[in-house]
Amino acid sequence: MKNAINWFEIPVADMPRACQFYGAILNTALTTSSMCDGEMALLPASEGAVGGSLFKHADLAPAAQGTLVYLNGGNDLNTILARVGPAGGTVALPKTAITPEIGYMALFIDSEGNRVGLHSPN
């Protein structure tokens, strides 16, 4: 098994708002499409890498509790964390050292109320 995770979905209530938020913090444009009786926006991922999406569906609801997904925070988490507030989210845990081998983590609450993590080796 290469990865324990193959795919993830972050539930959203307002797709345009969520796309604006994630587009701003990840510095990329997100586009939506209809899929599985819902609306989906793919998050950036390299070919062959684990991918994920924002997903609006009647059976899903954003939540600050439950499974925690860590997005790639790039070289320095503070770059993305600086975009969270202006984009409509809240930093829940600032950049925090885990161990020298593992790197750093941070948590934020997105525009939809989901708790999401960031990870970076630096």
C-alpha positions as CSV (number, residue, x, y, z in Angstrom):
1,M,0.0,0.0,0.0
2,K,1.5,3.3,-1.1
3,N,-0.8,5.6,0.9
4,A,-3.4,5.1,3.6
5,I,-5.4,8.0,2.0
6,N,-6.5,7.9,-1.7
7,W,-9.0,10.8,-1.7
8,F,-10.6,13.2,0.7
9,E,-13.6,15.6,0.5
10,I,-14.1,18.7,2.5
11,P,-17.9,19.4,2.9
12,V,-19.1,22.9,2.1
13,A,-22.4,24.7,2.4
14,D,-21.7,27.6,0.0
15,M,-19.5,26.5,-2.9
16,P,-18.7,30.0,-4.3
17,R,-17.6,31.1,-0.8
18,A,-15.6,28.0,-0.2
19,C,-13.9,28.2,-3.6
20,Q,-13.0,31.9,-2.9
21,F,-11.6,30.9,0.5
22,Y,-9.5,28.0,-0.7
23,G,-8.5,29.7,-3.9
24,A,-7.2,32.6,-1.8
25,I,-5.3,30.6,0.8
26,L,-3.8,28.2,-1.7
27,N,-3.2,30.9,-4.3
28,T,-4.9,29.1,-7.1
29,A,-8.2,29.2,-9.0
30,L,-10.8,26.5,-8.3
31,T,-13.5,25.5,-10.8
32,T,-16.6,23.5,-10.0
33,S,-18.4,20.7,-11.7
34,S,-21.5,18.6,-11.0
35,M,-20.8,15.1,-9.7
36,C,-22.7,12.4,-7.7
37,D,-25.8,14.7,-7.2
38,G,-23.6,17.4,-5.8
39,E,-21.1,20.1,-6.7
40,M,-17.3,19.5,-6.5
41,A,-14.2,21.7,-6.8
42,L,-10.9,19.8,-7.1
43,L,-8.0,21.0,-4.9
44,P,-4.6,21.1,-6.6
45,A,-2.6,17.9,-6.7
46,S,0.3,16.6,-8.7
47,E,-0.3,13.7,-11.0
48,G,-0.3,10.4,-9.1
49,A,-0.5,12.2,-5.7
50,V,-3.3,12.0,-3.2
51,G,-6.0,14.4,-4.2
52,G,-9.2,15.9,-2.7
53,S,-12.0,18.3,-3.3
54,L,-14.5,20.6,-1.8
55,F,-17.9,18.9,-2.0
56,K,-21.4,20.3,-1.6
57,H,-24.0,17.6,-1.2
58,A,-27.3,17.2,0.7
59,D,-25.8,14.4,2.8
60,L,-22.8,16.3,3.9
61,A,-22.4,19.1,6.5
62,P,-19.3,21.1,7.4
63,A,-18.1,20.5,11.0
64,A,-15.3,21.5,13.3
65,Q,-15.2,18.1,14.9
66,G,-14.3,14.7,13.4
67,T,-11.7,13.6,10.9
68,L,-8.9,16.1,10.5
69,V,-7.3,16.5,7.0
70,Y,-3.8,18.2,6.8
71,L,-3.2,20.1,3.6
72,N,0.3,20.6,2.3
73,G,1.5,23.9,3.8
74,G,4.4,24.5,1.4
75,N,7.7,25.7,2.7
76,D,6.4,27.9,5.5
77,L,2.9,27.6,7.1
78,N,2.9,31.3,7.9
79,T,2.5,32.1,4.2
80,I,-0.9,30.3,4.1
81,L,-1.9,31.3,7.6
82,A,-1.5,35.0,6.7
83,R,-4.2,34.5,4.1
84,V,-6.7,32.7,6.3
85,G,-8.2,35.7,8.1
86,P,-8.5,38.0,5.1
87,A,-10.2,35.1,3.1
88,G,-12.9,34.6,5.8
89,G,-11.4,31.9,8.1
90,T,-9.8,31.8,11.5
91,V,-6.4,30.5,12.6
92,A,-7.2,28.0,15.4
93,L,-3.6,26.9,16.1
94,P,-0.6,28.9,14.8
95,K,2.5,27.3,13.3
96,T,3.6,24.8,16.0
97,A,6.7,22.5,16.0
98,I,5.9,18.8,16.1
99,T,9.4,17.3,16.0
100,P,12.5,18.2,14.0
101,E,11.9,15.1,11.9
102,I,8.2,15.6,11.3
103,G,8.1,19.4,10.9
104,Y,5.3,21.9,11.7
105,M,1.6,21.9,11.9
106,A,-1.2,24.5,12.2
107,L,-5.0,24.4,12.3
108,F,-7.6,26.8,10.8
109,I,-11.4,27.0,10.6
110,D,-12.4,27.5,7.0
111,S,-15.2,29.7,5.6
112,E,-17.6,26.8,6.1
113,G,-16.8,26.0,9.7
114,N,-14.5,23.0,9.0
115,R,-11.4,22.5,11.1
116,V,-8.5,21.8,8.6
117,G,-4.8,21.3,9.3
118,L,-1.7,22.4,7.5
119,H,1.7,20.5,7.6
120,S,5.1,21.6,6.5
121,P,8.6,20.2,7.0
122,N,10.0,23.7,7.6
